């Protein structure tokens, strides 16, 4: 599974952290999505953060269908139409 972190100061206790990147193919409107599967099942549904790798690209990026096994990464209205975007993601599960 991912990395296990504990801070005794009480600020964070992340038991499972997994990260990766995925390429999303967009349509003519700059919309697209792709499923992401975690390498190992999490203990609980994690918090997920996604960001588009290219700094000058506009559009919305969200997640959908989050489970202990993975999620769907969704791009909407990207400036990249009929192309490919690279998205970096981090999933943090704090379930014991």
BASELUM-497654 format. One record per residue (C-alpha): residue number from 0; x negated, y negated, z; residue in three letters. Coordinates in nm, 3 decimals, padded with zeros to 5 digits. Layout:
REM BASELUM-497654
<pt><resi>NUM</resi><x>X</x><y>Y</y><z>Z</z><resn>ALA</resn></pt>
...
This chain:
REM BASELUM-497654
<pt><resi>0</resi><x>00.000</x><y>00.000</y><z>00.000</z><resn>UNK</resn></pt>
<pt><resi>1</resi><x>-00.107</x><y>-00.364</y><z>00.009</z><resn>UNK</resn></pt>
<pt><resi>2</resi><x>-00.316</x><y>-00.543</y><z>00.264</z><resn>UNK</resn></pt>
<pt><resi>3</resi><x>-00.219</x><y>-00.550</y><z>00.631</z><resn>UNK</resn></pt>
<pt><resi>4</resi><x>-00.270</x><y>-00.877</y><z>00.817</z><resn>UNK</resn></pt>
<pt><resi>5</resi><x>-00.202</x><y>-00.984</y><z>01.173</z><resn>UNK</resn></pt>
<pt><resi>6</resi><x>-00.270</x><y>-01.315</y><z>01.336</z><resn>UNK</resn></pt>
<pt><resi>7</resi><x>-00.248</x><y>-01.325</y><z>01.709</z><resn>UNK</resn></pt>
<pt><resi>8</resi><x>-00.164</x><y>-01.696</y><z>01.696</z><resn>UNK</resn></pt>
<pt><resi>9</resi><x>00.185</x><y>-01.597</y><z>01.582</z><resn>UNK</resn></pt>
<pt><resi>10</resi><x>00.179</x><y>-01.777</y><z>01.246</z><resn>UNK</resn></pt>
<pt><resi>11</resi><x>00.188</x><y>-01.473</y><z>01.019</z><resn>UNK</resn></pt>
<pt><resi>12</resi><x>00.222</x><y>-01.101</y><z>01.053</z><resn>UNK</resn></pt>
<pt><resi>13</resi><x>00.231</x><y>-00.964</y><z>00.702</z><resn>UNK</resn></pt>
<pt><resi>14</resi><x>00.223</x><y>-00.590</y><z>00.701</z><resn>UNK</resn></pt>
<pt><resi>15</resi><x>00.229</x><y>-00.541</y><z>00.325</z><resn>UNK</resn></pt>
<pt><resi>16</resi><x>00.102</x><y>-00.780</y><z>00.059</z><resn>UNK</resn></pt>
<pt><resi>17</resi><x>00.098</x><y>-00.687</y><z>-00.309</z><resn>UNK</resn></pt>
<pt><resi>18</resi><x>00.015</x><y>-00.912</y><z>-00.603</z><resn>UNK</resn></pt>
<pt><resi>19</resi><x>-00.019</x><y>-00.885</y><z>-00.975</z><resn>UNK</resn></pt>
<pt><resi>20</resi><x>00.050</x><y>-01.040</y><z>-01.310</z><resn>UNK</resn></pt>
<pt><resi>21</resi><x>00.293</x><y>-00.964</y><z>-01.587</z><resn>UNK</resn></pt>
<pt><resi>22</resi><x>00.343</x><y>-01.087</y><z>-01.943</z><resn>UNK</resn></pt>
<pt><resi>23</resi><x>00.695</x><y>-01.198</y><z>-02.034</z><resn>UNK</resn></pt>
<pt><resi>24</resi><x>00.805</x><y>-01.227</y><z>-02.395</z><resn>UNK</resn></pt>
<pt><resi>25</resi><x>01.038</x><y>-01.522</y><z>-02.454</z><resn>UNK</resn></pt>
<pt><resi>26</resi><x>01.309</x><y>-01.566</y><z>-02.713</z><resn>UNK</resn></pt>
<pt><resi>27</resi><x>01.380</x><y>-01.872</y><z>-02.929</z><resn>UNK</resn></pt>
<pt><resi>28</resi><x>01.528</x><y>-02.054</y><z>-02.627</z><resn>UNK</resn></pt>
<pt><resi>29</resi><x>01.225</x><y>-01.988</y><z>-02.405</z><resn>UNK</resn></pt>
<pt><resi>30</resi><x>01.412</x><y>-01.725</y><z>-02.201</z><resn>UNK</resn></pt>
<pt><resi>31</resi><x>01.285</x><y>-01.381</y><z>-02.104</z><resn>UNK</resn></pt>
<pt><resi>32</resi><x>01.253</x><y>-01.128</y><z>-01.824</z><resn>UNK</resn></pt>
<pt><resi>33</resi><x>01.063</x><y>-00.816</y><z>-01.731</z><resn>UNK</resn></pt>
<pt><resi>34</resi><x>01.081</x><y>-00.559</y><z>-01.453</z><resn>UNK</resn></pt>
<pt><resi>35</resi><x>00.795</x><y>-00.530</y><z>-01.204</z><resn>UNK</resn></pt>
<pt><resi>36</resi><x>00.741</x><y>-00.208</y><z>-01.007</z><resn>UNK</resn></pt>
<pt><resi>37</resi><x>00.528</x><y>-00.215</y><z>-00.692</z><resn>UNK</resn></pt>
<pt><resi>38</resi><x>00.247</x><y>00.044</y><z>-00.675</z><resn>UNK</resn></pt>
<pt><resi>39</resi><x>00.397</x><y>00.173</y><z>-00.347</z><resn>UNK</resn></pt>
<pt><resi>40</resi><x>00.742</x><y>00.134</y><z>-00.196</z><resn>UNK</resn></pt>
<pt><resi>41</resi><x>00.764</x><y>-00.143</y><z>00.066</z><resn>UNK</resn></pt>
<pt><resi>42</resi><x>00.919</x><y>-00.091</y><z>00.412</z><resn>UNK</resn></pt>
<pt><resi>43</resi><x>01.172</x><y>-00.370</y><z>00.350</z><resn>UNK</resn></pt>
<pt><resi>44</resi><x>01.270</x><y>-00.604</y><z>00.069</z><resn>UNK</resn></pt>
<pt><resi>45</resi><x>00.977</x><y>-00.848</y><z>00.040</z><resn>UNK</resn></pt>
<pt><resi>46</resi><x>00.964</x><y>-01.222</y><z>-00.014</z><resn>UNK</resn></pt>
<pt><resi>47</resi><x>00.835</x><y>-01.283</y><z>-00.367</z><resn>UNK</resn></pt>
<pt><resi>48</resi><x>00.666</x><y>-01.586</y><z>-00.521</z><resn>UNK</resn></pt>
<pt><resi>49</resi><x>00.606</x><y>-01.617</y><z>-00.895</z><resn>UNK</resn></pt>
<pt><resi>50</resi><x>00.416</x><y>-01.881</y><z>-01.091</z><resn>UNK</resn></pt>
<pt><resi>51</resi><x>00.344</x><y>-01.933</y><z>-01.459</z><resn>UNK</resn></pt>
<pt><resi>52</resi><x>-00.030</x><y>-01.903</y><z>-01.522</z><resn>UNK</resn></pt>
<pt><resi>53</resi><x>-00.054</x><y>-02.181</y><z>-01.779</z><resn>UNK</resn></pt>
<pt><resi>54</resi><x>-00.060</x><y>-02.518</y><z>-01.600</z><resn>UNK</resn></pt>
<pt><resi>55</resi><x>00.107</x><y>-02.726</y><z>-01.874</z><resn>UNK</resn></pt>
<pt><resi>56</resi><x>00.408</x><y>-02.500</y><z>-01.940</z><resn>UNK</resn></pt>
<pt><resi>57</resi><x>00.753</x><y>-02.617</y><z>-01.833</z><resn>UNK</resn></pt>
<pt><resi>58</resi><x>01.053</x><y>-02.398</y><z>-01.752</z><resn>UNK</resn></pt>
<pt><resi>59</resi><x>01.214</x><y>-02.223</y><z>-01.459</z><resn>UNK</resn></pt>
<pt><resi>60</resi><x>01.087</x><y>-01.899</y><z>-01.310</z><resn>UNK</resn></pt>
<pt><resi>61</resi><x>01.292</x><y>-01.694</y><z>-01.067</z><resn>UNK</resn></pt>
<pt><resi>62</resi><x>01.325</x><y>-01.339</y><z>-00.937</z><resn>UNK</resn></pt>
<pt><resi>63</resi><x>01.627</x><y>-01.111</y><z>-00.952</z><resn>UNK</resn></pt>
<pt><resi>64</resi><x>01.717</x><y>-00.762</y><z>-00.835</z><resn>UNK</resn></pt>
<pt><resi>65</resi><x>01.463</x><y>-00.757</y><z>-00.552</z><resn>UNK</resn></pt>
<pt><resi>66</resi><x>01.428</x><y>-00.413</y><z>-00.389</z><resn>UNK</resn></pt>
<pt><resi>67</resi><x>01.168</x><y>-00.223</y><z>-00.188</z><resn>UNK</resn></pt>
<pt><resi>68</resi><x>01.044</x><y>-00.080</y><z>-00.520</z><resn>UNK</resn></pt>
<pt><resi>69</resi><x>01.014</x><y>-00.397</y><z>-00.729</z><resn>UNK</resn></pt>
<pt><resi>70</resi><x>01.197</x><y>-00.691</y><z>-00.886</z><resn>UNK</resn></pt>
<pt><resi>71</resi><x>01.279</x><y>-00.860</y><z>-01.215</z><resn>UNK</resn></pt>
<pt><resi>72</resi><x>01.083</x><y>-01.172</y><z>-01.309</z><resn>UNK</resn></pt>
<pt><resi>73</resi><x>01.300</x><y>-01.417</y><z>-01.507</z><resn>UNK</resn></pt>
<pt><resi>74</resi><x>01.187</x><y>-01.717</y><z>-01.716</z><resn>UNK</resn></pt>
<pt><resi>75</resi><x>01.446</x><y>-01.970</y><z>-01.832</z><resn>UNK</resn></pt>
<pt><resi>76</resi><x>01.397</x><y>-02.265</y><z>-02.065</z><resn>UNK</resn></pt>
<pt><resi>77</resi><x>01.023</x><y>-02.229</y><z>-02.108</z><resn>UNK</resn></pt>
<pt><resi>78</resi><x>00.838</x><y>-02.453</y><z>-02.351</z><resn>UNK</resn></pt>
<pt><resi>79</resi><x>00.696</x><y>-02.130</y><z>-02.494</z><resn>UNK</resn></pt>
<pt><resi>80</resi><x>00.960</x><y>-02.012</y><z>-02.741</z><resn>UNK</resn></pt>
<pt><resi>81</resi><x>00.928</x><y>-01.677</y><z>-02.918</z><resn>UNK</resn></pt>
<pt><resi>82</resi><x>00.597</x><y>-01.618</y><z>-02.743</z><resn>UNK</resn></pt>
<pt><resi>83</resi><x>00.439</x><y>-01.469</y><z>-02.434</z><resn>UNK</resn></pt>
<pt><resi>84</resi><x>00.391</x><y>-01.617</y><z>-02.086</z><resn>UNK</resn></pt>
<pt><resi>85</resi><x>00.164</x><y>-01.476</y><z>-01.817</z><resn>UNK</resn></pt>
<pt><resi>86</resi><x>00.320</x><y>-01.484</y><z>-01.471</z><resn>UNK</resn></pt>
<pt><resi>87</resi><x>00.134</x><y>-01.421</y><z>-01.144</z><resn>UNK</resn></pt>
<pt><resi>88</resi><x>00.333</x><y>-01.287</y><z>-00.848</z><resn>UNK</resn></pt>
<pt><resi>89</resi><x>00.287</x><y>-01.211</y><z>-00.478</z><resn>UNK</resn></pt>
<pt><resi>90</resi><x>00.520</x><y>-00.996</y><z>-00.267</z><resn>UNK</resn></pt>
<pt><resi>91</resi><x>00.503</x><y>-01.010</y><z>00.115</z><resn>UNK</resn></pt>
<pt><resi>92</resi><x>00.685</x><y>-00.754</y><z>00.331</z><resn>UNK</resn></pt>
<pt><resi>93</resi><x>00.698</x><y>-00.830</y><z>00.703</z><resn>UNK</resn></pt>
<pt><resi>94</resi><x>00.903</x><y>-00.525</y><z>00.796</z><resn>UNK</resn></pt>
<pt><resi>95</resi><x>00.740</x><y>-00.301</y><z>01.058</z><resn>UNK</resn></pt>
